[in-house]
Amino acid sequence: MRKDIEIPEVTGMMMAVVKEYNPDFRTDDWNVYIINNKPLELEMVLIVSRGFDDQDSTSIMRHKIEKLPANSYAKVELIQPELFKLNNEFKVTFFADNQLFEKTFLFKKDSIKDSALRMISDLNKKGIIVK
């Protein structure tokens, strides 16, 4: 039965961690974004995030985006710098063209840092991308 289940490959999707200035609090915040470079609108986007390593783990966070238009992005969550010492995993599930898709994005521990920031043209901001 498992051989009959088709699991389509997810392309055109990225997650980014961006360092940006928050004028309300006058701080530099780290935010997580989902980027949809597909020519299709995504529906019912569910994102489950967690931080973990061999000894520690965070609570599981869940986010929902009803619709993510084609070639767009959305802010998912604020991420605290204390979590950069952990692996940060984002499991994304969504519908496109009446088909269910799933992909896991992983920011490896210590990969989120100022020296790794690069310009992300989709956001016009500096950050770190995982495809």
Backbone as XML, in Angstrom:
<?xml version="1.0"?>
<chain id="A" units="angstrom">
  <residue number="1" name="MET">
    <atom name="N" x="0.808" y="-1.194" z="0.000"/>
    <atom name="CA" x="0.000" y="0.000" z="0.000"/>
    <atom name="C" x="0.861" y="1.271" z="0.000"/>
  </residue>
  <residue number="2" name="ARG">
    <atom name="N" x="1.966" y="1.266" z="0.754"/>
    <atom name="CA" x="2.817" y="2.455" z="0.815"/>
    <atom name="C" x="3.398" y="2.807" z="-0.552"/>
  </residue>
  <residue number="3" name="LYS">
    <atom name="N" x="3.648" y="1.779" z="-1.370"/>
    <atom name="CA" x="4.209" y="2.038" z="-2.685"/>
    <atom name="C" x="3.241" y="2.820" z="-3.568"/>
  </residue>
  <residue number="4" name="ASP">
    <atom name="N" x="1.969" y="2.815" z="-3.226"/>
    <atom name="CA" x="0.953" y="3.523" z="-4.009"/>
    <atom name="C" x="0.808" y="4.990" z="-3.618"/>
  </residue>
  <residue number="5" name="ILE">
    <atom name="N" x="1.432" y="5.393" z="-2.521"/>
    <atom name="CA" x="1.324" y="6.776" z="-2.055"/>
    <atom name="C" x="2.361" y="7.623" z="-2.772"/>
  </residue>
  <residue number="6" name="GLU">
    <atom name="N" x="1.888" y="8.633" z="-3.468"/>
    <atom name="CA" x="2.789" y="9.534" z="-4.177"/>
    <atom name="C" x="3.100" y="10.736" z="-3.292"/>
  </residue>
  <residue number="7" name="ILE">
    <atom name="N" x="4.385" y="10.953" z="-3.033"/>
    <atom name="CA" x="4.811" y="12.100" z="-2.240"/>
    <atom name="C" x="5.552" y="13.044" z="-3.181"/>
  </residue>
  <residue number="8" name="PRO">
    <atom name="N" x="4.909" y="14.131" z="-3.589"/>
    <atom name="CA" x="5.551" y="15.034" z="-4.548"/>
    <atom name="C" x="6.699" y="15.819" z="-3.918"/>
  </residue>
  <residue number="9" name="GLU">
    <atom name="N" x="7.696" y="16.114" z="-4.740"/>
    <atom name="CA" x="8.838" y="16.905" z="-4.277"/>
    <atom name="C" x="8.433" y="18.371" z="-4.209"/>
  </residue>
  <residue number="10" name="VAL">
    <atom name="N" x="8.864" y="19.039" z="-3.165"/>
    <atom name="CA" x="8.561" y="20.454" z="-2.988"/>
    <atom name="C" x="9.715" y="21.275" z="-3.548"/>
  </residue>
  <residue number="11" name="THR">
    <atom name="N" x="9.399" y="22.154" z="-4.484"/>
    <atom name="CA" x="10.383" y="23.083" z="-5.037"/>
    <atom name="C" x="9.800" y="24.483" z="-4.949"/>
  </residue>
  <residue number="12" name="GLY">
    <atom name="N" x="10.665" y="25.472" z="-5.058"/>
    <atom name="CA" x="10.191" y="26.850" z="-5.056"/>
    <atom name="C" x="9.775" y="27.377" z="-3.693"/>
  </residue>
  <residue number="13" name="MET">
    <atom name="N" x="10.191" y="26.704" z="-2.654"/>
    <atom name="CA" x="9.874" y="27.129" z="-1.290"/>
    <atom name="C" x="11.170" y="27.308" z="-0.512"/>
  </residue>
  <residue number="14" name="MET">
    <atom name="N" x="11.206" y="28.321" z="0.351"/>
    <atom name="CA" x="12.373" y="28.564" z="1.195"/>
    <atom name="C" x="11.913" y="29.089" z="2.556"/>
  </residue>
  <residue number="15" name="MET">
    <atom name="N" x="12.772" y="28.906" z="3.523"/>
    <atom name="CA" x="12.592" y="29.544" z="4.824"/>
    <atom name="C" x="13.801" y="30.449" z="5.009"/>
  </residue>
  <residue number="16" name="ALA">
    <atom name="N" x="13.574" y="31.593" z="5.657"/>
    <atom name="CA" x="14.671" y="32.539" z="5.894"/>
    <atom name="C" x="14.590" y="33.059" z="7.316"/>
  </residue>
  <residue number="17" name="VAL">
    <atom name="N" x="15.754" y="33.252" z="7.913"/>
    <atom name="CA" x="15.854" y="33.945" z="9.195"/>
    <atom name="C" x="16.508" y="35.282" z="8.882"/>
  </residue>
  <residue number="18" name="VAL">
    <atom name="N" x="15.814" y="36.360" z="9.243"/>
    <atom name="CA" x="16.224" y="37.711" z="8.867"/>
    <atom name="C" x="16.438" y="38.547" z="10.119"/>
  </residue>
  <residue number="19" name="LYS">
    <atom name="N" x="17.511" y="39.316" z="10.112"/>
    <atom name="CA" x="17.760" y="40.260" z="11.199"/>
    <atom name="C" x="17.270" y="41.619" z="10.720"/>
  </residue>
  <residue number="20" name="GLU">
    <atom name="N" x="16.298" y="42.179" z="11.458"/>
    <atom name="CA" x="15.728" y="43.460" z="11.047"/>
    <atom name="C" x="15.438" y="44.345" z="12.247"/>
  </residue>
  <residue number="21" name="TYR">
    <atom name="N" x="15.511" y="45.630" z="11.990"/>
    <atom name="CA" x="15.306" y="46.611" z="13.050"/>
    <atom name="C" x="13.821" y="46.733" z="13.369"/>
  </residue>
  <residue number="22" name="ASN">
    <atom name="N" x="13.499" y="46.732" z="14.669"/>
    <atom name="CA" x="12.133" y="46.914" z="15.141"/>
    <atom name="C" x="12.029" y="48.325" z="15.713"/>
  </residue>
  <residue number="23" name="PRO">
    <atom name="N" x="11.388" y="49.263" z="14.978"/>
    <atom name="CA" x="11.337" y="50.652" z="15.445"/>
    <atom name="C" x="10.498" y="50.847" z="16.709"/>
  </residue>
  <residue number="24" name="ASP">
    <atom name="N" x="9.537" y="49.959" z="16.956"/>
    <atom name="CA" x="8.711" y="50.093" z="18.157"/>
    <atom name="C" x="9.513" y="49.880" z="19.431"/>
  </residue>
  <residue number="25" name="PHE">
    <atom name="N" x="10.405" y="48.896" z="19.406"/>
    <atom name="CA" x="11.195" y="48.568" z="20.593"/>
    <atom name="C" x="12.653" y="49.010" z="20.468"/>
  </residue>
  <residue number="26" name="ARG">
    <atom name="N" x="13.013" y="49.561" z="19.299"/>
    <atom name="CA" x="14.387" y="50.009" z="19.034"/>
    <atom name="C" x="15.401" y="48.889" z="19.259"/>
  </residue>
  <residue number="27" name="THR">
    <atom name="N" x="15.076" y="47.728" z="18.691"/>
    <atom name="CA" x="15.951" y="46.562" z="18.821"/>
    <atom name="C" x="16.144" y="45.913" z="17.455"/>
  </residue>
  <residue number="28" name="ASP">
    <atom name="N" x="17.204" y="45.128" z="17.338"/>
    <atom name="CA" x="17.399" y="44.286" z="16.165"/>
    <atom name="C" x="16.788" y="42.933" z="16.489"/>
  </residue>
  <residue number="29" name="ASP">
    <atom name="N" x="15.749" y="42.559" z="15.765"/>
    <atom name="CA" x="15.056" y="41.289" z="15.994"/>
    <atom name="C" x="15.397" y="40.291" z="14.900"/>
  </residue>
  <residue number="30" name="TRP">
    <atom name="N" x="15.322" y="39.029" z="15.234"/>
    <atom name="CA" x="15.493" y="37.948" z="14.268"/>
    <atom name="C" x="14.106" y="37.367" z="14.001"/>
  </residue>
  <residue number="31" name="ASN">
    <atom name="N" x="13.689" y="37.378" z="12.740"/>
    <atom name="CA" x="12.372" y="36.878" z="12.358"/>
    <atom name="C" x="12.505" y="35.780" z="11.318"/>
  </residue>
  <residue number="32" name="VAL">
    <atom name="N" x="11.576" y="34.827" z="11.367"/>
    <atom name="CA" x="11.541" y="33.727" z="10.415"/>
    <atom name="C" x="10.466" y="34.033" z="9.375"/>
  </residue>
  <residue number="33" name="TYR">
    <atom name="N" x="10.818" y="33.855" z="8.102"/>
    <atom name="CA" x="9.888" y="34.075" z="6.992"/>
    <atom name="C" x="9.768" y="32.798" z="6.168"/>
  </residue>
  <residue number="34" name="ILE">
    <atom name="N" x="8.609" y="32.601" z="5.565"/>
    <atom name="CA" x="8.421" y="31.571" z="4.554"/>
    <atom name="C" x="8.316" y="32.295" z="3.220"/>
  </residue>
  <residue number="35" name="ILE">
    <atom name="N" x="9.006" y="31.772" z="2.208"/>
    <atom name="CA" x="9.027" y="32.392" z="0.890"/>
    <atom name="C" x="8.440" y="31.408" z="-0.119"/>
  </residue>
  <residue number="36" name="ASN">
    <atom name="N" x="7.431" y="31.857" z="-0.853"/>
    <atom name="CA" x="6.786" y="31.054" z="-1.885"/>
    <atom name="C" x="7.203" y="31.591" z="-3.250"/>
  </residue>
  <residue number="37" name="ASN">
    <atom name="N" x="8.118" y="30.916" z="-3.924"/>
    <atom name="CA" x="8.527" y="31.296" z="-5.275"/>
    <atom name="C" x="7.781" y="30.497" z="-6.333"/>
  </residue>
  <residue number="38" name="LYS">
    <atom name="N" x="6.744" y="29.805" z="-5.922"/>
    <atom name="CA" x="5.938" y="29.029" z="-6.863"/>
    <atom name="C" x="4.988" y="29.970" z="-7.617"/>
  </residue>
  <residue number="39" name="PRO">
    <atom name="N" x="4.584" y="29.596" z="-8.828"/>
    <atom name="CA" x="3.598" y="30.393" z="-9.555"/>
    <atom name="C" x="2.169" y="30.102" z="-9.088"/>
  </residue>
  <residue number="40" name="LEU">
    <atom name="N" x="2.039" y="29.358" z="-7.992"/>
    <atom name="CA" x="0.732" y="28.962" z="-7.462"/>
    <atom name="C" x="0.491" y="29.543" z="-6.078"/>
  </residue>
  <residue number="41" name="GLU">
    <atom name="N" x="-0.753" y="29.841" z="-5.793"/>
    <atom name="CA" x="-1.134" y="30.232" z="-4.432"/>
    <atom name="C" x="-1.146" y="28.973" z="-3.563"/>
  </residue>
  <residue number="42" name="LEU">
    <atom name="N" x="-0.628" y="29.088" z="-2.363"/>
    <atom name="CA" x="-0.637" y="27.979" z="-1.412"/>
    <atom name="C" x="-1.795" y="28.180" z="-0.455"/>
  </residue>
  <residue number="43" name="GLU">
    <atom name="N" x="-2.470" y="27.096" z="-0.132"/>
    <atom name="CA" x="-3.605" y="27.161" z="0.783"/>
    <atom name="C" x="-3.323" y="26.345" z="2.035"/>
  </residue>
  <residue number="44" name="MET">
    <atom name="N" x="-3.898" y="26.796" z="3.134"/>
    <atom name="CA" x="-3.807" y="26.100" z="4.411"/>
    <atom name="C" x="-2.370" y="25.710" z="4.727"/>
  </residue>
  <residue number="45" name="VAL">
    <atom name="N" x="-1.495" y="26.703" z="4.818"/>
    <atom name="CA" x="-0.083" y="26.464" z="5.119"/>
    <atom name="C" x="0.045" y="26.281" z="6.631"/>
  </residue>
  <residue number="46" name="LEU">
    <atom name="N" x="0.514" y="25.118" z="7.041"/>
    <atom name="CA" x="0.725" y="24.818" z="8.453"/>
    <atom name="C" x="2.224" y="24.684" z="8.687"/>
  </residue>
  <residue number="47" name="ILE">
    <atom name="N" x="2.719" y="25.385" z="9.699"/>
    <atom name="CA" x="4.144" y="25.365" z="10.010"/>
    <atom name="C" x="4.310" y="24.952" z="11.462"/>
  </residue>
  <residue number="48" name="VAL">
    <atom name="N" x="5.074" y="23.893" z="11.678"/>
    <atom name="CA" x="5.371" y="23.404" z="13.028"/>
    <atom name="C" x="6.862" y="23.598" z="13.246"/>
  </residue>
  <residue number="49" name="SER">
    <atom name="N" x="7.209" y="24.381" z="14.273"/>
    <atom name="CA" x="8.618" y="24.671" z="14.516"/>
    <atom name="C" x="9.050" y="24.184" z="15.895"/>
  </residue>
  <residue number="50" name="ARG">
    <atom name="N" x="10.333" y="23.848" z="15.954"/>
    <atom name="CA" x="10.921" y="23.433" z="17.232"/>
    <atom name="C" x="12.422" y="23.593" z="17.159"/>
  </residue>
  <residue number="51" name="GLY">
    <atom name="N" x="13.040" y="23.747" z="18.298"/>
    <atom name="CA" x="14.491" y="23.765" z="18.421"/>
    <atom name="C" x="14.910" y="22.541" z="19.207"/>
  </residue>
  <residue number="52" name="PHE">
    <atom name="N" x="16.047" y="21.942" z="18.823"/>
    <atom name="CA" x="16.474" y="20.718" z="19.508"/>
    <atom name="C" x="17.956" y="20.454" z="19.298"/>
  </residue>
  <residue number="53" name="ASP">
    <atom name="N" x="18.515" y="19.671" z="20.186"/>
    <atom name="CA" x="19.820" y="19.037" z="20.032"/>
    <atom name="C" x="19.793" y="17.769" z="20.866"/>
  </residue>
  <residue number="54" name="ASP">
    <atom name="N" x="20.940" y="17.197" z="21.153"/>
    <atom name="CA" x="20.976" y="15.922" z="21.884"/>
    <atom name="C" x="20.458" y="16.035" z="23.315"/>
  </residue>
  <residue number="55" name="GLN">
    <atom name="N" x="20.563" y="17.237" z="23.913"/>
    <atom name="CA" x="20.214" y="17.382" z="25.322"/>
    <atom name="C" x="19.020" y="18.285" z="25.580"/>
  </residue>
  <residue number="56" name="ASP">
    <atom name="N" x="18.778" y="19.250" z="24.709"/>
    <atom name="CA" x="17.722" y="20.227" z="24.950"/>
    <atom name="C" x="16.711" y="20.247" z="23.813"/>
  </residue>
  <residue number="57" name="SER">
    <atom name="N" x="15.513" y="20.712" z="24.146"/>
    <atom name="CA" x="14.508" y="20.942" z="23.106"/>
    <atom name="C" x="13.559" y="22.032" z="23.587"/>
  </residue>
  <residue number="58" name="THR">
    <atom name="N" x="12.959" y="22.701" z="22.634"/>
    <atom name="CA" x="12.017" y="23.773" z="22.954"/>
    <atom name="C" x="10.589" y="23.249" z="22.862"/>
  </residue>
  <residue number="59" name="SER">
    <atom name="N" x="9.669" y="24.087" z="23.214"/>
    <atom name="CA" x="8.266" y="23.773" z="22.983"/>
    <atom name="C" x="8.017" y="23.761" z="21.486"/>
  </residue>
  <residue number="60" name="ILE">
    <atom name="N" x="6.984" y="23.065" z="21.080"/>
    <atom name="CA" x="6.600" y="23.047" z="19.672"/>
    <atom name="C" x="5.658" y="24.216" z="19.429"/>
  </residue>
  <residue number="61" name="MET">
    <atom name="N" x="5.950" y="24.981" z="18.375"/>
    <atom name="CA" x="5.108" y="26.117" z="17.990"/>
    <atom name="C" x="4.382" y="25.746" z="16.710"/>
  </residue>
  <residue number="62" name="ARG">
    <atom name="N" x="3.128" y="26.166" z="16.601"/>
    <atom name="CA" x="2.338" y="25.901" z="15.405"/>
    <atom name="C" x="1.820" y="27.216" z="14.838"/>
  </residue>
  <residue number="63" name="HIS">
    <atom name="N" x="1.895" y="27.339" z="13.507"/>
    <atom name="CA" x="1.431" y="28.554" z="12.831"/>
    <atom name="C" x="0.585" y="28.151" z="11.634"/>
  </residue>
  <residue number="64" name="LYS">
    <atom name="N" x="-0.380" y="28.996" z="11.297"/>
    <atom name="CA" x="-1.242" y="28.723" z="10.154"/>
    <atom name="C" x="-1.348" y="29.980" z="9.297"/>
  </residue>
  <residue number="65" name="ILE">
    <atom name="N" x="-1.210" y="29.793" z="7.992"/>
    <atom name="CA" x="-1.410" y="30.865" z="7.034"/>
    <atom name="C" x="-2.494" y="30.368" z="6.078"/>
  </residue>
  <residue number="66" name="GLU">
    <atom name="N" x="-3.640" y="31.022" z="6.051"/>
    <atom name="CA" x="-4.763" y="30.580" z="5.209"/>
    <atom name="C" x="-4.378" y="30.499" z="3.744"/>
  </residue>
  <residue number="67" name="LYS">
    <atom name="N" x="-3.822" y="31.591" z="3.224"/>
    <atom name="CA" x="-3.424" y="31.643" z="1.818"/>
    <atom name="C" x="-2.107" y="32.407" z="1.702"/>
  </residue>
  <residue number="68" name="LEU">
    <atom name="N" x="-1.183" y="31.844" z="0.938"/>
    <atom name="CA" x="0.087" y="32.497" z="0.656"/>
    <atom name="C" x="0.151" y="32.666" z="-0.865"/>
  </residue>
  <residue number="69" name="PRO">
    <atom name="N" x="-0.047" y="33.893" z="-1.354"/>
    <atom name="CA" x="-0.097" y="34.115" z="-2.807"/>
    <atom name="C" x="1.175" y="33.659" z="-3.517"/>
  </residue>
  <residue number="70" name="ALA">
    <atom name="N" x="1.047" y="33.455" z="-4.812"/>
    <atom name="CA" x="2.193" y="33.084" z="-5.639"/>
    <atom name="C" x="3.252" y="34.172" z="-5.557"/>
  </residue>
  <residue number="71" name="ASN">
    <atom name="N" x="4.518" y="33.752" z="-5.549"/>
    <atom name="CA" x="5.659" y="34.674" z="-5.528"/>
    <atom name="C" x="5.555" y="35.718" z="-4.425"/>
  </residue>
  <residue number="72" name="SER">
    <atom name="N" x="5.330" y="35.239" z="-3.215"/>
    <atom name="CA" x="5.206" y="36.143" z="-2.061"/>
    <atom name="C" x="5.885" y="35.525" z="-0.844"/>
  </residue>
  <residue number="73" name="TYR">
    <atom name="N" x="5.759" y="36.201" z="0.279"/>
    <atom name="CA" x="6.348" y="35.699" z="1.519"/>
    <atom name="C" x="5.480" y="36.145" z="2.688"/>
  </residue>
  <residue number="74" name="ALA">
    <atom name="N" x="5.728" y="35.523" z="3.847"/>
    <atom name="CA" x="5.003" y="35.890" z="5.068"/>
    <atom name="C" x="5.919" y="35.681" z="6.269"/>
  </residue>
  <residue number="75" name="LYS">
    <atom name="N" x="5.770" y="36.567" z="7.244"/>
    <atom name="CA" x="6.518" y="36.414" z="8.494"/>
    <atom name="C" x="5.852" y="35.311" z="9.302"/>
  </residue>
  <residue number="76" name="VAL">
    <atom name="N" x="6.673" y="34.407" z="9.840"/>
    <atom name="CA" x="6.154" y="33.268" z="10.590"/>
    <atom name="C" x="6.257" y="33.511" z="12.091"/>
  </residue>
  <residue number="77" name="GLU">
    <atom name="N" x="7.463" y="33.840" z="12.567"/>
    <atom name="CA" x="7.639" y="34.014" z="14.004"/>
    <atom name="C" x="8.920" y="34.780" z="14.306"/>
  </residue>
  <residue number="78" name="LEU">
    <atom name="N" x="8.978" y="35.301" z="15.512"/>
    <atom name="CA" x="10.189" y="35.896" z="16.074"/>
    <atom name="C" x="10.994" y="34.753" z="16.680"/>
  </residue>
  <residue number="79" name="ILE">
    <atom name="N" x="12.301" y="34.745" z="16.451"/>
    <atom name="CA" x="13.138" y="33.699" z="17.032"/>
    <atom name="C" x="14.186" y="34.363" z="17.927"/>
  </residue>
  <residue number="80" name="GLN">
    <atom name="N" x="14.329" y="33.857" z="19.126"/>
    <atom name="CA" x="15.262" y="34.408" z="20.101"/>
    <atom name="C" x="16.685" y="33.917" z="19.829"/>
  </residue>
  <residue number="81" name="PRO">
    <atom name="N" x="17.682" y="34.787" z="19.942"/>
    <atom name="CA" x="19.082" y="34.388" z="19.703"/>
    <atom name="C" x="19.559" y="33.227" z="20.581"/>
  </residue>
  <residue number="82" name="GLU">
    <atom name="N" x="18.948" y="33.027" z="21.729"/>
    <atom name="CA" x="19.326" y="31.923" z="22.609"/>
    <atom name="C" x="19.078" y="30.569" z="21.938"/>
  </residue>
  <residue number="83" name="LEU">
    <atom name="N" x="18.215" y="30.543" z="20.939"/>
    <atom name="CA" x="17.877" y="29.291" z="20.256"/>
    <atom name="C" x="18.839" y="28.952" z="19.119"/>
  </residue>
  <residue number="84" name="PHE">
    <atom name="N" x="19.741" y="29.846" z="18.782"/>
    <atom name="CA" x="20.657" y="29.611" z="17.670"/>
    <atom name="C" x="21.643" y="28.487" z="17.967"/>
  </residue>
  <residue number="85" name="LYS">
    <atom name="N" x="21.828" y="28.165" z="19.254"/>
    <atom name="CA" x="22.729" y="27.066" z="19.613"/>
    <atom name="C" x="22.074" y="25.699" z="19.393"/>
  </residue>
  <residue number="86" name="LEU">
    <atom name="N" x="20.785" y="25.717" z="19.017"/>
    <atom name="CA" x="20.043" y="24.488" z="18.736"/>
    <atom name="C" x="19.796" y="24.356" z="17.237"/>
  </residue>
  <residue number="87" name="ASN">
    <atom name="N" x="19.467" y="23.158" z="16.789"/>
    <atom name="CA" x="18.940" y="22.966" z="15.444"/>
    <atom name="C" x="17.523" y="23.528" z="15.459"/>
  </residue>
  <residue number="88" name="ASN">
    <atom name="N" x="17.170" y="24.321" z="14.468"/>
    <atom name="CA" x="15.833" y="24.896" z="14.395"/>
    <atom name="C" x="15.132" y="24.330" z="13.170"/>
  </residue>
  <residue number="89" name="GLU">
    <atom name="N" x="14.078" y="23.556" z="13.433"/>
    <atom name="CA" x="13.374" y="22.814" z="12.391"/>
    <atom name="C" x="11.998" y="23.414" z="12.145"/>
  </residue>
  <residue number="90" name="PHE">
    <atom name="N" x="11.638" y="23.511" z="10.865"/>
    <atom name="CA" x="10.332" y="24.026" z="10.462"/>
    <atom name="C" x="9.717" y="23.022" z="9.492"/>
  </residue>
  <residue number="91" name="LYS">
    <atom name="N" x="8.638" y="22.364" z="9.918"/>
    <atom name="CA" x="7.925" y="21.417" z="9.054"/>
    <atom name="C" x="6.752" y="22.170" z="8.445"/>
  </residue>
  <residue number="92" name="VAL">
    <atom name="N" x="6.732" y="22.218" z="7.118"/>
    <atom name="CA" x="5.723" y="22.989" z="6.401"/>
    <atom name="C" x="4.845" y="22.034" z="5.602"/>
  </residue>
  <residue number="93" name="THR">
    <atom name="N" x="3.543" y="22.160" z="5.783"/>
    <atom name="CA" x="2.563" y="21.375" z="5.042"/>
    <atom name="C" x="1.586" y="22.352" z="4.396"/>
  </residue>
  <residue number="94" name="PHE">
    <atom name="N" x="1.221" y="22.088" z="3.142"/>
    <atom name="CA" x="0.305" y="22.995" z="2.444"/>
    <atom name="C" x="-0.377" y="22.286" z="1.283"/>
  </residue>
  <residue number="95" name="PHE">
    <atom name="N" x="-1.440" y="22.915" z="0.792"/>
    <atom name="CA" x="-2.138" y="22.439" z="-0.395"/>
    <atom name="C" x="-1.828" y="23.380" z="-1.552"/>
  </residue>
  <residue number="96" name="ALA">
    <atom name="N" x="-1.567" y="22.799" z="-2.735"/>
    <atom name="CA" x="-1.409" y="23.557" z="-3.974"/>
    <atom name="C" x="-1.943" y="22.672" z="-5.095"/>
  </residue>
  <residue number="97" name="ASP">
    <atom name="N" x="-2.752" y="23.235" z="-5.938"/>
    <atom name="CA" x="-3.360" y="22.461" z="-7.035"/>
    <atom name="C" x="-4.076" y="21.214" z="-6.517"/>
  </residue>
  <residue number="98" name="ASN">
    <atom name="N" x="-4.803" y="21.354" z="-5.420"/>
    <atom name="CA" x="-5.553" y="20.253" z="-4.812"/>
    <atom name="C" x="-4.685" y="19.052" z="-4.439"/>
  </residue>
  <residue number="99" name="GLN">
    <atom name="N" x="-3.426" y="19.305" z="-4.139"/>
    <atom name="CA" x="-2.519" y="18.240" z="-3.727"/>
    <atom name="C" x="-1.814" y="18.674" z="-2.447"/>
  </residue>
  <residue number="100" name="LEU">
    <atom name="N" x="-1.594" y="17.705" z="-1.560"/>
    <atom name="CA" x="-0.924" y="17.976" z="-0.294"/>
    <atom name="C" x="0.586" y="17.852" z="-0.469"/>
  </residue>
  <residue number="101" name="PHE">
    <atom name="N" x="1.328" y="18.835" z="0.077"/>
    <atom name="CA" x="2.782" y="18.848" z="0.030"/>
    <atom name="C" x="3.323" y="18.990" z="1.437"/>
  </residue>
  <residue number="102" name="GLU">
    <atom name="N" x="4.540" y="18.477" z="1.647"/>
    <atom name="CA" x="5.201" y="18.630" z="2.943"/>
    <atom name="C" x="6.705" y="18.720" z="2.726"/>
  </residue>
  <residue number="103" name="LYS">
    <atom name="N" x="7.324" y="19.610" z="3.494"/>
    <atom name="CA" x="8.785" y="19.741" z="3.434"/>
    <atom name="C" x="9.291" y="20.184" z="4.799"/>
  </residue>
  <residue number="104" name="THR">
    <atom name="N" x="10.469" y="19.687" z="5.168"/>
    <atom name="CA" x="11.114" y="20.075" z="6.417"/>
    <atom name="C" x="12.329" y="20.935" z="6.097"/>
  </residue>
  <residue number="105" name="PHE">
    <atom name="N" x="12.404" y="22.087" z="6.751"/>
    <atom name="CA" x="13.530" y="23.002" z="6.611"/>
    <atom name="C" x="14.302" y="22.983" z="7.920"/>
  </residue>
  <residue number="106" name="LEU">
    <atom name="N" x="15.629" y="22.884" z="7.850"/>
    <atom name="CA" x="16.436" y="22.797" z="9.061"/>
    <atom name="C" x="17.566" y="23.820" z="9.026"/>
  </residue>
  <residue number="107" name="PHE">
    <atom name="N" x="17.571" y="24.690" z="10.028"/>
    <atom name="CA" x="18.696" y="25.592" z="10.265"/>
    <atom name="C" x="19.571" y="24.882" z="11.298"/>
  </residue>
  <residue number="108" name="LYS">
    <atom name="N" x="20.733" y="24.416" z="10.873"/>
    <atom name="CA" x="21.605" y="23.677" z="11.786"/>
    <atom name="C" x="22.118" y="24.587" z="12.891"/>
  </residue>
  <residue number="109" name="LYS">
    <atom name="N" x="22.427" y="23.975" z="14.035"/>
    <atom name="CA" x="22.862" y="24.768" z="15.179"/>
    <atom name="C" x="24.085" y="25.611" z="14.821"/>
  </residue>
  <residue number="110" name="ASP">
    <atom name="N" x="24.101" y="26.802" z="15.356"/>
    <atom name="CA" x="25.156" y="27.794" z="15.151"/>
    <atom name="C" x="25.280" y="28.282" z="13.702"/>
  </residue>
  <residue number="111" name="SER">
    <atom name="N" x="24.283" y="28.007" z="12.857"/>
    <atom name="CA" x="24.330" y="28.507" z="11.479"/>
    <atom name="C" x="23.687" y="29.894" z="11.357"/>
  </residue>
  <residue number="112" name="ILE">
    <atom name="N" x="22.921" y="30.291" z="12.351"/>
    <atom name="CA" x="22.291" y="31.608" z="12.344"/>
    <atom name="C" x="23.194" y="32.556" z="13.124"/>
  </residue>
  <residue number="113" name="LYS">
    <atom name="N" x="23.868" y="33.445" z="12.387"/>
    <atom name="CA" x="24.795" y="34.391" z="13.012"/>
    <atom name="C" x="25.012" y="35.560" z="12.060"/>
  </residue>
  <residue number="114" name="ASP">
    <atom name="N" x="25.485" y="36.654" z="12.600"/>
    <atom name="CA" x="25.699" y="37.870" z="11.809"/>
    <atom name="C" x="26.615" y="37.632" z="10.615"/>
  </residue>
  <residue number="115" name="SER">
    <atom name="N" x="27.656" y="36.845" z="10.794"/>
    <atom name="CA" x="28.624" y="36.637" z="9.711"/>
    <atom name="C" x="28.039" y="35.838" z="8.542"/>
  </residue>
  <residue number="116" name="ALA">
    <atom name="N" x="26.915" y="35.158" z="8.748"/>
    <atom name="CA" x="26.292" y="34.360" z="7.683"/>
    <atom name="C" x="25.216" y="35.132" z="6.917"/>
  </residue>
  <residue number="117" name="LEU">
    <atom name="N" x="24.933" y="36.371" z="7.321"/>
    <atom name="CA" x="23.880" y="37.144" z="6.665"/>
    <atom name="C" x="24.244" y="37.455" z="5.221"/>
  </residue>
  <residue number="118" name="ARG">
    <atom name="N" x="23.290" y="37.259" z="4.323"/>
    <atom name="CA" x="23.437" y="37.570" z="2.900"/>
    <atom name="C" x="22.152" y="38.262" z="2.442"/>
  </residue>
  <residue number="119" name="MET">
    <atom name="N" x="22.253" y="39.068" z="1.388"/>
    <atom name="CA" x="21.075" y="39.749" z="0.866"/>
    <atom name="C" x="20.114" y="38.721" z="0.262"/>
  </residue>
  <residue number="120" name="ILE">
    <atom name="N" x="18.856" y="38.786" z="0.675"/>
    <atom name="CA" x="17.807" y="37.920" z="0.142"/>
    <atom name="C" x="16.958" y="38.784" z="-0.774"/>
  </residue>
  <residue number="121" name="SER">
    <atom name="N" x="17.086" y="38.574" z="-2.062"/>
    <atom name="CA" x="16.417" y="39.450" z="-3.027"/>
    <atom name="C" x="14.893" y="39.386" z="-2.911"/>
  </residue>
  <residue number="122" name="ASP">
    <atom name="N" x="14.352" y="38.221" z="-2.562"/>
    <atom name="CA" x="12.892" y="38.090" z="-2.420"/>
    <atom name="C" x="12.338" y="38.993" z="-1.322"/>
  </residue>
  <residue number="123" name="LEU">
    <atom name="N" x="13.128" y="39.219" z="-0.286"/>
    <atom name="CA" x="12.686" y="40.028" z="0.856"/>
    <atom name="C" x="13.297" y="41.424" z="0.858"/>
  </residue>
  <residue number="124" name="ASN">
    <atom name="N" x="14.367" y="41.585" z="0.075"/>
    <atom name="CA" x="15.144" y="42.822" z="0.083"/>
    <atom name="C" x="15.678" y="43.125" z="1.489"/>
  </residue>
  <residue number="125" name="LYS">
    <atom name="N" x="16.112" y="42.052" z="2.159"/>
    <atom name="CA" x="16.654" y="42.137" z="3.516"/>
    <atom name="C" x="17.805" y="41.162" z="3.634"/>
  </residue>
  <residue number="126" name="LYS">
    <atom name="N" x="18.642" y="41.352" z="4.653"/>
    <atom name="CA" x="19.737" y="40.416" z="4.897"/>
    <atom name="C" x="19.273" y="39.301" z="5.835"/>
  </residue>
  <residue number="127" name="GLY">
    <atom name="N" x="19.682" y="38.074" z="5.488"/>
    <atom name="CA" x="19.290" y="36.936" z="6.304"/>
    <atom name="C" x="19.999" y="35.667" z="5.879"/>
  </residue>
  <residue number="128" name="ILE">
    <atom name="N" x="19.511" y="34.558" z="6.386"/>
    <atom name="CA" x="20.041" y="33.238" z="6.088"/>
    <atom name="C" x="18.888" y="32.427" z="5.502"/>
  </residue>
  <residue number="129" name="ILE">
    <atom name="N" x="19.157" y="31.726" z="4.394"/>
    <atom name="CA" x="18.113" y="30.951" z="3.707"/>
    <atom name="C" x="18.398" y="29.466" z="3.827"/>
  </residue>
  <residue number="130" name="VAL">
    <atom name="N" x="17.306" y="28.695" z="3.935"/>
    <atom name="CA" x="17.373" y="27.231" z="3.811"/>
    <atom name="C" x="16.355" y="26.847" z="2.752"/>
  </residue>
  <residue number="131" name="LYS">
    <atom name="N" x="16.799" y="26.030" z="1.788"/>
    <atom name="CA" x="15.902" y="25.580" z="0.699"/>
    <atom name="C" x="15.472" y="24.159" z="0.923"/>
  </residue>
</chain>
